[in-house]
């Protein structure tokens, strides 16, 4: 799988919370207030696109998407995603 294909993958609340160094509760609260990364709902299940999480993190850190994508790929490998 190529790096650009990984951006279309989905992450769970727990994965996003861990990546952003936040609790799931904070992530849920931010979501209810219209803050935080974009999300999608499949029924009652909430998921986050990797590209949206990277864009959100990029906007908060002043970094570059390329650097965050490289970091995220290394970070997500142990989860067996992709």
N, C-alpha and C positions, 0 to 999 in steps of 0.2 A: 504494500500500500504506500502510495506517495504522500508526502507531507500535506499537499493541498487537499487530498481526499480525507484526511483526518479532521479537517475543519468542519466537515459535514456530520461528524459523529456527535452523539448526544452523551451528556454526562448527567449523573444523578445529583440530587441535592447534596448528599454527603460528599461526593467527589468535588463538587464546586466549593462547598464550604471548606473542605480541607485545603484545596488549592489556594483559595483566597485568605486562608488562615482566619476563618470566621466560624461561628457555630451555625448549625442548621437553623436554630431558632432565629438568629440574627438575619440569616438569608431569607427566611420566610417573612419576617417583619419588614425587611427592606422591600420585598416583593409586594407586600400588601400596601406599602406606601408609595409604590411606583418608582422605587430606587433599585439599584443593583443591576446585574446583567439581564438582558432580555431572556425570556423563557418561553417555552411552549407547553401546552397541556394536552395530554392524551387521556381524555376522560378526567379522572381526578389525579392522574399521575403528572408530576411536573418534571420536565427535562430541560436541560440547557444545551444549546449548540456550542461546540468547542469554539467556533469562530466568534460567537457572541461573548463568551467568557474571556477570550483573548482580547477582544476589542475593549471590553469593560476594564480589564486589568491594564491595558495599554493607556486608556484614558485617565486612569488613576495614578499611574506611575510616571508618565512622561517618557516611557521607553518606546521601543519600536515593536511593531507586530512581528517582524522577523525574529527578533531576539526572544520575544515571549513564545512564539511558536516553537522555536528550538528548545526552549526550556520546558514547555508543556509536553512536547513529544518525549523528552527524557523522563519527565515526571510521571506520565501516564502509562509508560511501558509495563511497569509491574502489575497494573490492573488487568493486563491482557486485552486491552482495547485495541482493535485494529489488527 
